[in-house]
Amino acid sequence: MRVGLVAVLMLAAAASAAGQDYDLVLKGGHVIDGKNRIDAIRDVAIRGGRIAAVEANIAPSKARQTVNVAGMYVTPGLVDIHVHVYAGTGRRGAYDGDNSVYPDGFTFRSGVTTVVDAGSSGWRNFPDFKDRVIDRAKTRVFALLNIVGSGMGGGAIEQNLNDMDAAATAKRALEYKGVVVGIKTAHYAGPEWTPVERAVEAGTIADLPVMVDFGAFRPERPYQDLVTKKLRPGDISTHVYNARAPLLDDAGKPNAYLFEARRRGVIFDVGHGGGSFAFRQAIPCVKQGFLPDSISTDLHAGSMNAGMKNMLNLMSKFLNMGMPLADVVTRSTWHPAREIRHEELGNLSAGAPADVAVLRLERGSFGFLDAGGARMNGTQKLVCELTIRDGRVVYDLNGLTHEDWDRLPRPVGRATTSASDSK
């Protein structure tokens, strides 16, 4: 869904009429764009809701507005592929109704412009989700369809093998092609592989990737078999640094099968959430080269008020584990955009939608929590200064794009106060 299209077009027309090439230029920032391998000071120009140019120097005279972002980082809008935003259903389920959140209140202030709801709805209730949330959000919202037809309702709903219909799920996905970007299976506690197998079947029919939240780790269905045998290239194992996942061998090294699975094309996603990220797993893995392919929050009412908090807090954790900023940004923009097959996003190529985050890197003494409440000290933290969605400023922390109050002209035609008004 495009945001403020009429306003964007009006700005473009006004700029054209004034002989200006661009609506907005972000000047002097450090651009990080993983797709185009840019990690340098560049100016970014926007016209008509699209990226128009990324160059070493763009004259301010060419733009209707120029914003100085020197000392800050300019990145593509962040792409969070694991959230729960099917809010307002009234159903007391796992990630719908009480636990999901409406996206716009939590995305733009963290530099996020695109999210993927990870299985809150299934084929039965997806049309309601689309009507009440996706179509009304200013955030770009995609969805993974739960293999459970009733979605992520918790309890017996998610354990019901009879409601896991591959054909019906694939049919609904194809009906909403482009908005539905994958299939999800989650939280299954039984010994069977049935949920994974039916999700993969639906993904095969609809030609879409599958994301798996493995739920209970059981000896009857080993995690190693999931990622080396059951998942296809392009399928996603989320909650990769879950405390229960068998990631490390007795010597504390990442198990060899993880690298084998990655060579097969299986994707490992963070999906921090309220209970699925442990420093004792993540730190040894990151330091020994088993990095996540994509960084995602598993945003919901519980995780945002616990260790996860938001996308930038999560990205800051990986910075403080030693991952270079360019890698952290790429795994939060270009990689997830590729994983959901929306390669028009997550980059600053000319012609791409003008989704942009302007970030500030603070230095100091900070603390970060994992999902179990363990603390990690850090010296770096990312903060969002400005978020742009389809060329329109949707979040501006310090008013970078606004004029100082005492430099604005007085309102025209303001009524004066008479003596009778003061009585």
N, C-alpha and C positions, 0 to 999 in steps of 0.2 A: 504494500500500500504506500503510495507516495504522500508525503506530508507537505502541505502548503504549496501545492503545485501552482495554483493561480498566483500566489504571492511571489514565488520564485520567477515565474515567467514575466510578471510585471516589473520586477527588479532588473531582469535581463533586458527588457525592452527599454527601461529608463536609462540603463547604462549604455545601450547601443545608441539611443538618441543623443546622449551627451558625448558620443565619440569615444567611449571607453570600452576596452576589450573585455573587462572582467567585472563581475559583481563584487567579489571580495578577494583580497590577497592576504594570506598569512605570511608575514615577512620575517626572515631571519631565524626561523626555528630549526632545530635539528630533526630532519625527517628520517624516520625509520619505516621502510617499506620492503618487507621480505620478498614479495613477488618480484619487484624490480631491482632488488639488491642495492637499495639506497640506504646509506647510513652516514649522512653528511648534512651540513647546513644547506638548506634550500628554501626557496620561496614556493608557495603553493597557491595557485590561482583557481578560482571557481567561477563558472558561468552557467546560468540556466540549470542549476541543480546538479551539475556534473563537474568533475575535475577537468580543468581546461589546460593547465600546464604545471609542471614542476621543474623549476629552473634555478640556476645559481643566483640570478638577479632579475627581478621583475620591477620595472619602474612603478612607483606609486601612482603616477599620473595615468596609468593604464586601467586603474580600478576605481570603481565607485567608492569603495572603502578599503583601506589598508590597515591591518592590525599588526602591531609589533609583538611578535612572540619570541623574540631573542631570549636565549637562556632556557627555553622550554623545548619539549619534544613534540613533534607533530607526527601522528600515526594515522593509519586508517581507523575508522570507527571499529571498536572492539566487537568481536563476534563470539557470543557465549552460547555454546551448543548444548548446554545442559541446565535448563531452568524448569520451574513449575509455575505457570501463570494462568492456569484454568481456574481463576478465582470466582467467587460469588455463586457457586452452584448450590450452596445450602446443604451439601452432602458432607457428612463427617468422615471423610476418607483420608487416605495417606497423603496425597498431594493435590487433591481438589477440594473446593469449598474452604475449609478452615485453614489449610496449610499453604495453599497457593497464594501468590500475590499478584496484583495487577502490575504489568510490566513497567509502565511509564514512571512510576514512583521510585524505581530502583535502578533504571538503566542509564539514562542520560547523565546523571550526576557522577557516574563511574566511567564515562567515556564509551559506554556500550550503546551501539545503534541497532544491533541485530541479535535476536535470541532465538533459540530453538526449544520449544516445550518438549520435554523428554518423556512422553508417554502418559501424560495426565489424562488424556482422552483416548478412547478406542473408536472402532468404526461406528458404534451405536450413538455415541454422544459427540463426536467431532463436529458435526454441523452446528450444534449449540455453542461449542467452544469458539468456532470461527465467527459466528454471528455476534456473540456477546463480548468477546475479548479481541480476537485477531483483527477483525475488521474495524474495530474502534480504537485500536492502539496507535499512537504516534511512533512507537518503536516498531521496527520491522520484526514480525513474529512468524516463524515457521513452526512446524510440528513434526514430531515422530509419533506415529500411531502405535498405541499399545496393542500387543497381540491379544490382550484381554478385551473383548468387545465393549465392556462397560468401563474400561480405563483403570486408572490407578486408585481404586476405591478402598484399598486396605483390606486386611483380614481375609475372610473367605472369598471375597470378590477376586482377589489376585491369585488365589490358589485353585480357581475353578477351571480345570482343563477343558470342560465342555464349552466354555465361552472363548476358547482360543481357536478362532476360525481363520485359517490362512487365506482362504479364497475371499471371504467377506472383507477382511482387512486389506488385501491387495486391491479389491474393487474400489473401496473407499479411497485408498491412496491415489489410484489412477483418476478417480473423479475429481480430486483436488490436486492434480499434478502441479508441482511448482511450489505449493504451500506445504504439502506433506513431503518431507524430505527424507523420511526413513521410517523404520519399524523399531519398536522398543519392546524388550521383555525385561521384567524386573521383579525382585522380591520373592521369587518362587522358592518355597522351602522343601518341596518334595524331592525324592531321589531321581525322578525321571528327567530325561533330556527333552521332553515334549515341548515345553515353552520355547526353548532355543530352536528346536527343529521346525516348529511351526512359524516362528518369526522369520527364520531363514527362508522357509518356503514362500511366505508372503513377500519377502524382499526380492526373491528370485522372480516371482510372477510380475511384480511391479517395477523391477529393475531399480531397487533402492537399497541403500546400506541398512544394516541392522546394528542397533546399540544394545548391549547386554549389561544390565546390572545383575550380577550373578546371585544376589541374595545369599542364602545360606551356602557355605562351603561344605560340601559333603563328599565322602570318599567314593560314592557311587558315580559321581560326575566330577572328576578332578578338573580344577581350573586349567591345568596344563593341557588337558584334552580340549577344553573350550577353545583356547587360542591357537592350538596347533592342528586341530582336526575339524572342529565344528564350524568355526567362523570362516568366512570367505575373505579374499583380499578386499579391503575397503570397509569391512565391518569393524565395529568399534567396541572395545572393552572399556567401559567407564569405571570410575572408582578405582583406578589402577593402584593407588597407594593405600588402599584399604588395610586396616590393621590385621585382618585375618587372611589376606591373600598370601599364598606361598611364593613370595618374590625372592627371598634371600636364602642362600644355602647355609650350611653349618659354619662356614668361614665368614659369613656376612657379605658374600658377594652375590650380585644378581644372578639368578638361575639362568643357565644357558638356553632353556626353552623360550625365554622371553625374547631373546635376540633372534631365535629361529622363527618365532611367530611374526616378529617385525619384518623379517626378510620375506615371509609369505605375503606381506601386505596388510596384516592386521594392525589396527590403529589403537593406541593406548591413550585414553583421555582421563583427565584428572577427576572431574566430578566431585569436588571436595565435600559438599553437603554438610549435614549435621552429624554424620557418623562414619564417614568414609575416607578419611585422610589422616594418616599418622606420620609424624616426623620421623619416627624410628624406621619407617619404610622409605619415605621419600628422600631423606637426606643421604643415606648410603647409596641409594639407587642413582640419584642425580650426580653425586660426587664420583661415581664409578661408571658413568656414561649411559645409564638407562633413563633417558629423559622422556617426558610425556610428549606425545605428538601434538596434543592440543590441551589448552588450559581452560577449564570451565568450572562454574561455581556450584552447580546443583542448588541454585537459589530457591529458597522457600522460607516460610515464616520462622522455622526453627533455625536454619543454617545462618540466616542473615543476622540473628541476634546472638550467635555463638562464635565459634572460632573462625568461620568462613568470612562473614561480614559483607564483602562485596568483591567484585572482580579485581579492583586495584589492590586491595589488601592481599588477595590471593597471588596476584602477579608479584607483589612485593616480597612474598615468602620465597618465591623462586629466585628473585634477585639476591636475597640474603643467603640462599643456599649456594650461591656462586654462579648461577646461570647469567650470561651476559644479557644486558638489556635488549639488544637486538633480537636475541633468541626468544626472550620472554614475549616481546611484542609480536614476533612472527607466529608464535604458538597461540597467540590470542587474536590473530587477525587472519592472515593468509592461510595457515594450516586448517583451521576450522571451516573457513569458506570453501576450501577444496573438498573437505570431508563431506560436506552437505551438497556438493556439486553446484554451488553458486559462486563461480569464479569471477563474477562481475564485482563481488564484494571483497573486503579484506585487503584492498590495495589502493594505490593512488595513481593508477594509470590514467592517462588522458582519455576521457569519455566514460570513466567509471562513475557510479553514483557518488556524489560529494558527501560521503560519510567520513567525518574527520574527528579525531580526538586530539586535544592539545593538553599535554601532561607536564606536570612539574615534578622533578625528583628532589625530595627533601632529604637532607642529611641530618642525622642526630642519633638519639638513642630510642629505639622502639621495641615493642614486644609483640609477638605473634603467637596465636594459639592454633593447635590442630583440633581435630574433631573430638579428641578425647580429653582436651583441656591441658595438654602438655605445652609448655612455653618454649619459644625460640627467640633469643635476642637478635636484634638486627640494627643496622646503621643506615638503611635506605628505605624510603617509602614513597610510592607514587600517589600523586594527587591530581584530580582532573580540574583543569582550569576552564576548558571550553569544549563543548560538544556540538558538532554540526551534523545534521541529518538531511540528506538530499539538498544540500546547499543552504539550509536554514539553520540559524543558531537556535538550539533548543536548550542549552544550559551554558551559563556564563557566570562562574563562581565570583569573580572579582570585577565584573563589568568591563572586560577588555574591549568589547565591541560597542560600548556606549560612551556618550559624551559626559564630561563633568557638569554637574547641575548648574554651576555659576557661569558656564560658557554657553548655555542654551538661550535662545531668544525668549523674551517674555511672551506669554500667551496673548494672542490677538483677540480683542473684543471682550476682555475680562471685565465684568461689572465692578464698579466702584462701590464702596460701602458708604451709605448715606447716614445722616444723623438719626433718621427714624429706624434704620436697621440695628443700631446699637442699643435701642431702648428695650 
